[in-house]
Amino acid sequence: YSAPVKKFDRHGYKERERYLALTKSAVYLLDAKDCKIKHRLTFNDITGITVTNSQDNLIVVRIPEDDKKDKGDLILECRNLIEALTWIVDTCNKRDIIRFESATS
């Protein structure tokens, strides 16, 4: 599965065009211009995925504190949010990986 997404930087929230790509073992974020791998996370590296109850199409991919170093969790905007979440849950076989948060919290 693959889909265009926007990744937001932690500092300044600058948008960066990326492609989200799923394989049987990992999630990849590729640069939209040259398709270079920017992030690779195995499904074991992902501690959770947070989405809001609003229509903002935002996904926060949670990673362990040890793996964050200077990067931190991934903040993504995905136009096909439900489709992407369905593929992630089905591929990683972790039904409880998604957490819903109130947009006002």
N, C-alpha and C positions, 0 to 999 in steps of 0.2 A: 504494500500500500504506500502511496505517496500523495502529498498534498502541499500546496503552497501555504506558507505561514509567514507571519511577521514576528521576529524575535525582538524583544525590548531589552536594551541594556539596563543593568542595575542602576547605574549612575546617569541621570539625565533622561532615562527612558527613550533613548534614540531608537528609532525603528530600523530594523535590518531585514531585508527580504531573504527568506530561506525556503528550503523545501524540507518537509518532514518526510522521512522514509523509514518504513518498518521492515525488518527482516524477521526471521524466526527467532533470532537471539538478541537483537538490539534495535535501538532507536537511533537514527542518524539525523543531524541537521546539516544540510548542505547549503553552501552559498548559492544564491539564485543566479549569480553572474557566471561563475566558472564551475559550479558543482563540486567545489572542494569541500571535504568533510570539515565542518567546524566543531561539531560535538558528536561523540559516540557514547551512548549509555546502554549497557546491557540491561535487561529487565531486572536483574538482581540489584543493579545500581539504583534503581528508581524506588524510593521509599513511599511515594504517593503522588497522586495527581489531584490538584484542587481546581475546582471550577465554581463559578458563582451561579446564583439562581436568576441572574439578569440575562439580558441578551447581548452581553459584551463580547462573546466568543473567546474569552480569555481562558488559557490553561496555564497553571503553574505546575511544572514538573519538579517534584521534590527529590533532592539527592542527599545522601548522607553527609553529615558535617565534615567528615574526613576528606571527602572528594571535592568539596567546594573550593578550597584554596582561595583563589581570587575571583572565581567566577560565580558561584552561588547557584540558587535554583534558576531554572529556565522559565521565563515569562513569554508565552506565545499567544498570538491571536490567530485563530483558525476559522475560516469562513464555514467550513464543514465540520463544526465542533462535534456533533453527535456521531457522525460517521467516523471521525478520527478516534474518538473515545471508544467506540464499539470495536474498531480494529485493534486498538491497543489492548483492551481488556481480553478480547478473544485470542490475540497472539501471545500475550504474556501469561494467560490463564490465571490471572489474579483478579477475582471478582470483587474483592474489597479494596482495590487500589485507589478508587475514585472517592473523593470527599467533596461534598457540596457545602459551600459557605454562603451566607447571606451577603448580598452586595453592599449592605450597609454596615457590616461589621469590620 
